Amino acid sequence: MKHLLFFLVTSLGISASLSAQGAWTLEQCIDHALKQNVSLQQADLNRENQGINLDKAKNQRLPSVYASASAASSFGQSMNNQGYYEYGNSQSYSGGLSANMPLFNGFQISNTIKAQELNLKASMEDLKKARESLSVTIASAYLQVLFNKELLQLAKDQEVLSLQQLDRYQSMAALGKIPEGQVSEIKALYANNQLETSKAQSNLKMALLDLAQLIELEDWEAFDIVVPNFDVAALGLQLTPADDIYSLAVGIKPVVKASQIRLEQNERQLKVAEGGYYPSLSLGASYGNGYYGGNMSLADQLSKNARTSINVSLSVPLFNRFETSNSVKSAKLAIRSAELDLENSKKTLYKEIQQAWFNASTAMERFRASNESVLQSEIAFRFTEEKFNNARATAYEYDEARTKLALSRSNLLQAKYNYLFSVKILDFYKGEPLAL
């Protein structure tokens, strides 16, 4: 009995220590990972870069303004500001401003702006896709920890059961009711259960480490998660048809929306390329002035030497080595490639949903069968335990019945978490957040 009390006190102490350190929910794990994940930060940088590209495209409508200045010294014969040559040294200074603004270029600027807006939207969908993918991975790792926690508890229960039998058999052996050989058999069973508990503890720590690494948590030694209260049976045993789920998912999933947006972006790029067939019209203006030395004052020279001009420039494309024609052909090929990419995205999504639905359906059947298996194994174990307690069954028979019960319970746990994950994935495809 003292062995049993020591085991229970130790187990409770470990559980209390873990609870005191604070546990993480699935939502907290996902939120932390979304903030810390390097790949997501890179995807966000790409989104910001697309925003800069959009600003650059919009700024193409603004005029370009330049300033210029020059200074020169002449020795010997040189032309003065009157246009005559004379001998002697002279200095001259000049400066000016010029501006140029596009008026029309075949709608290339407006179409480029719209194409960049679509690029920005596509990058935002890419970021959402990356966030969703990471969230699913973390949910899977979280459920793996929960699974290992229950396996550990199952191993501990088996260890407690062995310890109870060991205490009982030691008492019976002390009274001479059973031989010491049977006590040795129970000791061997208890040692094996201790080993299984140690393995389960190691598997749990490894699962926690995997989850901590996924959420970019450096101090993982005290890391633990919340065990939610959920009833698998409450999830329902009727699954939404896969085609109905796909009808919802195809309109909301980022992977499809990104492909659709990139198709629209490539269609805009075709219009940009076709704009090369049109003439371009631009407006320009300039102002210049200078000082050329001599007897005339600076104010008089600046007044007389000022030059102002306004010009309109028209450029008509006649032949540019088929550059525009080839650009149009390339843009059309890009559209076809984007169409195929969109089609492939939809097909991939449909396959994923079909597989998820099949996995959920299979997990549901396994969960039902595992429940029945546990029920029958418990009945068989109680019968064998009663025989064992009355010395009508060997320790080997007792351990075999107990092992079968433990295996059926382990299979039930695996089926439960497989079914839970499969149902959550289907909900995820329907646009529901990942939560327990």
Secondary structure per residue as TSV (DSSP state, phi and psi in degrees):
chain	resnum	aa	ss	phi	psi
A	1	M	-	360.0	-35.0
A	2	K	H	-66.1	-32.2
A	3	H	H	-62.8	-43.5
A	4	L	H	-63.8	-44.1
A	5	L	H	-63.3	-41.1
A	6	F	H	-62.2	-42.6
A	7	F	H	-63.3	-44.4
A	8	L	H	-66.4	-42.1
A	9	V	H	-63.8	-41.1
A	10	T	H	-63.4	-44.1
A	11	S	H	-63.8	-43.3
A	12	L	H	-65.8	-35.6
A	13	G	H	-64.5	-42.0
A	14	I	H	-64.1	-43.9
A	15	S	H	-63.2	-41.5
A	16	A	H	-65.9	-37.1
A	17	S	H	-64.3	-43.0
A	18	L	H	-65.4	-40.5
A	19	S	H	-65.8	-35.5
A	20	A	H	-69.1	-24.6
A	21	Q	T	-80.8	-10.1
A	22	G	-	89.1	129.7
A	23	A	-	-113.8	155.5
A	24	W	B	-101.0	138.7
A	25	T	-	-84.7	167.9
A	26	L	H	-61.4	-40.6
A	27	E	H	-62.6	-40.4
A	28	Q	H	-66.3	-39.8
A	29	C	H	-61.3	-45.5
A	30	I	H	-65.9	-44.6
A	31	D	H	-60.9	-42.7
A	32	H	H	-64.5	-41.8
A	33	A	H	-66.8	-38.5
A	34	L	H	-64.2	-27.8
A	35	K	H	-84.4	-29.3
A	36	Q	H	-102.6	-19.9
A	37	N	-	-64.5	128.7
A	38	V	H	-68.2	-40.7
A	39	S	H	-62.2	-38.0
A	40	L	H	-67.6	-36.9
A	41	Q	H	-64.7	-38.1
A	42	Q	H	-66.3	-40.6
A	43	A	H	-63.5	-36.3
A	44	D	H	-69.3	-35.8
A	45	L	H	-63.7	-38.9
A	46	N	H	-63.2	-38.2
A	47	R	H	-62.9	-43.7
A	48	E	H	-63.2	-38.2
A	49	N	H	-64.8	-37.4
A	50	Q	H	-65.8	-32.9
A	51	G	H	-65.0	-38.3
A	52	I	H	-65.7	-41.0
A	53	N	H	-61.8	-35.2
A	54	L	H	-65.9	-42.8
A	55	D	H	-61.6	-40.1
A	56	K	H	-62.2	-40.5
A	57	A	H	-66.1	-41.2
A	58	K	H	-65.8	-34.8
A	59	N	H	-72.0	-10.3
A	60	Q	T	-65.5	-17.7
A	61	R	T	-78.1	-17.2
A	62	L	S	-80.0	154.4
A	63	P	-	-72.7	154.3
A	64	S	E	-98.1	129.5
A	65	V	E	-123.4	132.1
A	66	Y	E	-130.9	149.6
A	67	A	E	-120.3	146.9
A	68	S	E	-138.8	153.6
A	69	A	E	-153.1	148.7
A	70	S	E	-150.5	154.9
A	71	A	E	-138.8	141.1
A	72	A	E	-143.1	148.0
A	73	S	E	-123.6	133.9
A	74	S	E	-120.7	142.7
A	75	F	-	-126.9	132.6
A	76	G	S	87.9	-145.8
A	77	Q	S	-73.7	129.9
A	78	S	E	-152.7	162.4
A	79	M	E	-88.8	131.7
A	80	N	-	-87.6	-177.1
A	81	N	T	-72.5	-6.8
A	82	Q	T	-92.1	-7.3
A	83	G	S	93.7	10.9
A	84	Y	-	-108.2	151.3
A	85	Y	E	-88.1	141.6
A	86	E	E	-149.4	159.4
A	87	Y	-	-94.0	144.3
A	88	G	S	132.0	166.8
A	89	N	-	-83.5	145.8
A	90	S	E	-149.9	155.0
A	91	Q	E	-125.9	147.8
A	92	S	E	-140.5	147.3
A	93	Y	E	-135.7	136.5
A	94	S	E	-143.9	157.6
A	95	G	E	-157.4	165.4
A	96	G	E	-167.9	167.8
A	97	L	E	-128.1	143.2
A	98	S	E	-140.4	147.2
A	99	A	E	-140.1	147.5
A	100	N	E	-144.0	135.5
A	101	M	E	-138.7	131.0
A	102	P	E	-72.3	135.9
A	103	L	E	-101.8	-38.3
A	104	F	E	-156.7	132.1
A	105	N	S	-143.1	43.2
A	106	G	T	73.0	29.4
A	107	F	T	61.6	20.1
A	108	Q	H	-66.2	-38.6
A	109	I	H	-66.4	-47.1
A	110	S	H	-64.6	-39.3
A	111	N	H	-71.1	-33.3
A	112	T	H	-66.0	-39.3
A	113	I	H	-61.8	-45.4
A	114	K	H	-65.8	-36.5
A	115	A	H	-65.3	-40.0
A	116	Q	H	-70.6	-32.9
A	117	E	H	-62.1	-40.9
A	118	L	H	-68.4	-36.1
A	119	N	H	-60.7	-41.5
A	120	L	H	-63.9	-43.4
A	121	K	H	-62.6	-40.8
A	122	A	H	-64.2	-40.1
A	123	S	H	-66.3	-32.3
A	124	M	H	-67.9	-37.6
A	125	E	H	-68.7	-36.5
A	126	D	H	-60.6	-40.3
A	127	L	H	-65.2	-42.3
A	128	K	H	-62.0	-41.2
A	129	K	H	-61.0	-44.7
A	130	A	H	-63.8	-39.4
A	131	R	H	-65.5	-41.5
A	132	E	H	-65.0	-43.7
A	133	S	H	-60.8	-43.6
A	134	L	H	-65.6	-39.2
A	135	S	H	-62.5	-41.2
A	136	V	H	-65.2	-42.2
A	137	T	H	-61.5	-41.9
A	138	I	H	-67.7	-39.7
A	139	A	H	-61.1	-40.6
A	140	S	H	-63.4	-44.1
A	141	A	H	-66.7	-36.0
A	142	Y	H	-63.4	-44.6
A	143	L	H	-66.9	-32.1
A	144	Q	H	-63.7	-38.7
A	145	V	H	-64.4	-44.3
A	146	L	H	-60.3	-41.5
A	147	F	H	-61.1	-46.0
A	148	N	H	-67.1	-31.9
A	149	K	H	-62.5	-44.1
A	150	E	H	-70.1	-35.1
A	151	L	H	-63.8	-38.9
A	152	L	H	-63.9	-43.1
A	153	Q	H	-63.8	-37.8
A	154	L	H	-63.3	-41.9
A	155	A	H	-65.4	-39.9
A	156	K	H	-64.9	-39.1
A	157	D	H	-62.5	-40.2
A	158	Q	H	-64.9	-37.2
A	159	E	H	-66.2	-42.2
A	160	V	H	-61.3	-41.9
A	161	L	H	-62.1	-42.6
A	162	S	H	-64.6	-39.6
A	163	L	H	-65.7	-38.0
A	164	Q	H	-62.3	-44.0
A	165	Q	H	-65.7	-38.0
A	166	L	H	-63.7	-46.6
A	167	D	H	-59.7	-40.6
A	168	R	H	-65.4	-44.8
A	169	Y	H	-70.7	-32.6
A	170	Q	H	-65.5	-38.2
A	171	S	H	-65.9	-42.1
A	172	M	H	-66.6	-38.1
A	173	A	H	-67.4	-35.2
A	174	A	H	-65.4	-28.9
A	175	L	T	-89.6	-1.2
A	176	G	T	79.0	16.2
A	177	K	S	-80.7	-27.4
A	178	I	S	-135.5	155.6
A	179	P	-	-75.6	160.1
A	180	E	H	-64.6	-23.6
A	181	G	H	-60.7	-38.0
A	182	Q	H	-68.5	-33.1
A	183	V	H	-64.5	-40.5
A	184	S	H	-63.1	-37.4
A	185	E	H	-62.1	-43.3
A	186	I	H	-67.8	-36.4
A	187	K	H	-61.8	-38.9
A	188	A	H	-65.5	-39.6
A	189	L	H	-64.1	-41.7
A	190	Y	H	-64.7	-41.9
A	191	A	H	-62.4	-39.1
A	192	N	H	-66.0	-39.6
A	193	N	H	-65.0	-36.6
A	194	Q	H	-62.2	-40.5
A	195	L	H	-63.3	-42.9
A	196	E	H	-63.7	-37.9
A	197	T	H	-64.3	-41.6
A	198	S	H	-62.7	-41.5
A	199	K	H	-63.8	-42.8
A	200	A	H	-64.3	-37.8
A	201	Q	H	-64.0	-42.5
A	202	S	H	-64.5	-42.0
A	203	N	H	-63.6	-37.3
A	204	L	H	-65.9	-43.6
A	205	K	H	-63.1	-39.2
A	206	M	H	-65.8	-40.4
A	207	A	H	-64.0	-39.9
A	208	L	H	-65.7	-39.1
A	209	L	H	-63.1	-44.1
A	210	D	H	-58.9	-44.4
A	211	L	H	-66.2	-42.7
A	212	A	H	-61.8	-38.6
A	213	Q	H	-68.4	-36.7
A	214	L	H	-63.5	-37.6
A	215	I	T	-92.3	10.6
A	216	E	T	60.2	45.0
A	217	L	-	-100.9	117.4
A	218	E	S	-76.3	-46.9
A	219	D	-	-89.1	91.4
A	220	W	-	-103.4	-5.6
A	221	E	T	-59.6	-39.8
A	222	A	T	-97.7	10.1
A	223	F	-	-73.4	134.7
A	224	D	-	-151.2	165.8
A	225	I	B	-122.8	160.0
A	226	V	-	-77.3	136.4
A	227	V	-	-94.2	105.0
A	228	P	-	-73.1	155.8
A	229	N	-	-93.2	108.9
A	230	F	-	-142.1	149.3
A	231	D	-	-111.4	114.6
A	232	V	G	-60.8	-36.7
A	233	A	G	-62.9	-27.6
A	234	A	G	-71.7	-14.9
A	235	L	G	-68.5	-18.9
A	236	G	-	93.0	144.1
A	237	L	S	-105.6	14.3
A	238	Q	-	-114.0	117.6
A	239	L	-	-94.0	143.1
A	240	T	-	-65.5	134.0
A	241	P	-	-55.2	146.0
A	242	A	H	-61.3	-38.1
A	243	D	H	-65.4	-35.9
A	244	D	H	-67.6	-39.2
A	245	I	H	-65.0	-40.9
A	246	Y	H	-63.8	-38.8
A	247	S	H	-60.5	-34.3
A	248	L	H	-76.7	-44.4
A	249	A	H	-67.9	-36.4
A	250	V	T	-64.6	-21.7
A	251	G	T	-95.1	-8.6
A	252	I	T	-126.9	-18.5
A	253	K	-	-73.5	132.2
A	254	P	H	-59.1	-32.7
A	255	V	H	-63.3	-36.4
A	256	V	H	-79.6	-41.5
A	257	K	H	-62.7	-38.4
A	258	A	H	-63.8	-41.7
A	259	S	H	-66.3	-39.3
A	260	Q	H	-64.7	-42.2
A	261	I	H	-66.5	-38.8
A	262	R	H	-68.6	-29.5
A	263	L	H	-64.3	-45.3
A	264	E	H	-63.6	-37.1
A	265	Q	H	-64.5	-40.7
A	266	N	H	-68.4	-30.9
A	267	E	H	-66.3	-35.9
A	268	R	H	-68.3	-38.1
A	269	Q	H	-64.0	-29.5
A	270	L	H	-64.6	-42.0
A	271	K	H	-65.9	-34.2
A	272	V	H	-63.0	-45.0
A	273	A	H	-64.3	-40.6
A	274	E	H	-67.2	-22.5
A	275	G	G	-63.4	-18.6
A	276	G	G	-67.2	-16.5
A	277	Y	G	-76.3	-19.7
A	278	Y	S	-87.3	154.6
A	279	P	-	-71.7	158.4
A	280	S	E	-117.7	144.5
A	281	L	E	-128.2	132.9
A	282	S	E	-137.3	155.2
A	283	L	E	-114.9	133.5
A	284	G	E	-132.2	154.7
A	285	A	E	-149.6	150.0
A	286	S	E	-149.1	155.9
A	287	Y	E	-141.3	134.4
A	288	G	E	-140.3	157.0
A	289	N	E	-158.7	164.2
A	290	G	E	-162.4	164.0
A	291	Y	E	-129.0	128.1
A	292	Y	-	-118.3	18.3
A	293	G	-	74.1	-155.9
A	294	G	S	85.1	-166.0
A	295	N	S	-84.5	-13.8
A	296	M	S	-77.3	139.3
A	297	S	-	-67.8	163.1
A	298	L	H	-62.7	-43.0
A	299	A	H	-63.9	-40.8
A	300	D	H	-66.6	-41.0
A	301	Q	H	-66.2	-42.2
A	302	L	H	-64.4	-30.6
A	303	S	H	-71.8	-38.7
A	304	K	H	-87.7	-27.1
A	305	N	S	-92.5	1.2
A	306	A	-	-64.3	136.7
A	307	R	E	-131.1	126.7
A	308	T	E	-128.1	138.7
A	309	S	E	-145.4	147.3
A	310	I	E	-129.1	134.7
A	311	N	E	-141.1	152.0
A	312	V	E	-119.2	128.7
A	313	S	E	-117.3	131.1
A	314	L	E	-118.2	126.7
A	315	S	E	-121.4	121.2
A	316	V	-	-109.5	119.2
A	317	P	-	-71.8	123.0
A	318	L	S	-108.5	-47.4
A	319	F	-	-156.4	122.6
A	320	N	S	-129.5	40.3
A	321	R	T	59.1	36.9
A	322	F	T	62.7	21.6
A	323	E	H	-64.0	-45.0
A	324	T	H	-65.4	-42.9
A	325	S	H	-60.5	-44.2
A	326	N	H	-68.9	-34.1
A	327	S	H	-63.7	-39.0
A	328	V	H	-65.1	-43.1
A	329	K	H	-62.3	-42.5
A	330	S	H	-63.8	-38.7
A	331	A	H	-65.5	-37.4
A	332	K	H	-67.2	-38.5
A	333	L	H	-65.6	-37.4
A	334	A	H	-63.9	-36.4
A	335	I	H	-64.5	-44.8
A	336	R	H	-63.4	-39.4
A	337	S	H	-64.2	-39.4
A	338	A	H	-67.6	-35.9
A	339	E	H	-63.3	-42.7
A	340	L	H	-66.6	-37.5
A	341	D	H	-64.7	-40.7
A	342	L	H	-64.3	-44.0
A	343	E	H	-62.1	-41.2
A	344	N	H	-67.2	-37.4
A	345	S	H	-62.4	-41.9
A	346	K	H	-66.8	-42.4
A	347	K	H	-64.7	-41.8
A	348	T	H	-63.5	-41.7
A	349	L	H	-62.7	-42.6
A	350	Y	H	-63.3	-41.8
A	351	K	H	-63.6	-43.1
A	352	E	H	-61.4	-41.2
A	353	I	H	-68.8	-40.4
A	354	Q	H	-60.6	-44.8
A	355	Q	H	-64.9	-41.7
A	356	A	H	-63.8	-39.9
A	357	W	H	-66.2	-42.4
A	358	F	H	-63.0	-42.4
A	359	N	H	-62.3	-41.3
A	360	A	H	-65.7	-41.9
A	361	S	H	-64.2	-44.0
A	362	T	H	-65.3	-42.3
A	363	A	H	-63.9	-35.0
A	364	M	H	-64.2	-44.4
A	365	E	H	-66.1	-39.0
A	366	R	H	-66.0	-36.5
A	367	F	H	-64.3	-43.0
A	368	R	H	-62.2	-47.4
A	369	A	H	-64.7	-37.8
A	370	S	H	-66.9	-36.9
A	371	N	H	-59.9	-44.3
A	372	E	H	-67.1	-38.3
A	373	S	H	-62.8	-42.6
A	374	V	H	-63.3	-42.1
A	375	L	H	-59.3	-47.6
A	376	Q	H	-69.4	-36.0
A	377	S	H	-67.3	-35.0
A	378	E	H	-65.7	-39.8
A	379	I	H	-64.2	-44.4
A	380	A	H	-65.0	-38.2
A	381	F	H	-68.4	-42.8
A	382	R	H	-60.7	-38.5
A	383	F	H	-64.8	-45.5
A	384	T	H	-67.7	-36.8
A	385	E	H	-63.7	-40.4
A	386	E	H	-63.8	-42.5
A	387	K	H	-63.3	-40.6
A	388	F	H	-65.1	-41.5
A	389	N	H	-66.7	-23.1
A	390	N	T	-100.4	16.4
A	391	A	T	61.6	27.5
A	392	R	S	-107.1	5.4
A	393	A	S	-140.9	146.7
A	394	T	-	-81.3	166.7
A	395	A	H	-63.4	-32.6
A	396	Y	H	-64.1	-44.7
A	397	E	H	-64.9	-39.5
A	398	Y	H	-63.2	-46.1
A	399	D	H	-65.8	-36.9
A	400	E	H	-63.5	-42.9
A	401	A	H	-66.2	-40.7
A	402	R	H	-67.7	-38.2
A	403	T	H	-64.0	-41.6
A	404	K	H	-63.2	-39.5
A	405	L	H	-65.8	-43.6
A	406	A	H	-63.1	-40.2
A	407	L	H	-65.2	-41.8
A	408	S	H	-65.9	-37.2
A	409	R	H	-68.9	-38.3
A	410	S	H	-63.0	-42.6
A	411	N	H	-64.0	-35.7
A	412	L	H	-65.7	-42.0
A	413	L	H	-61.2	-45.7
A	414	Q	H	-63.0	-42.6
A	415	A	H	-64.6	-38.1
A	416	K	H	-62.6	-46.7
A	417	Y	H	-75.5	-31.2
A	418	N	H	-63.7	-42.4
A	419	Y	H	-67.8	-41.7
A	420	L	H	-60.7	-47.2
A	421	F	H	-63.9	-41.6
A	422	S	H	-63.1	-41.5
A	423	V	H	-66.4	-41.0
A	424	K	H	-65.4	-35.1
A	425	I	H	-66.5	-41.4
A	426	L	H	-63.5	-41.0
A	427	D	H	-62.5	-37.7
A	428	F	H	-61.9	-41.1
A	429	Y	H	-66.9	-25.0
A	430	K	T	-84.0	0.8
A	431	G	T	96.6	5.8
A	432	E	-	-84.6	144.7
A	433	P	-	-69.8	153.8
A	434	L	-	-78.8	116.3
A	435	A	-	-155.8	156.4
A	436	L	-	-116.2	360.0
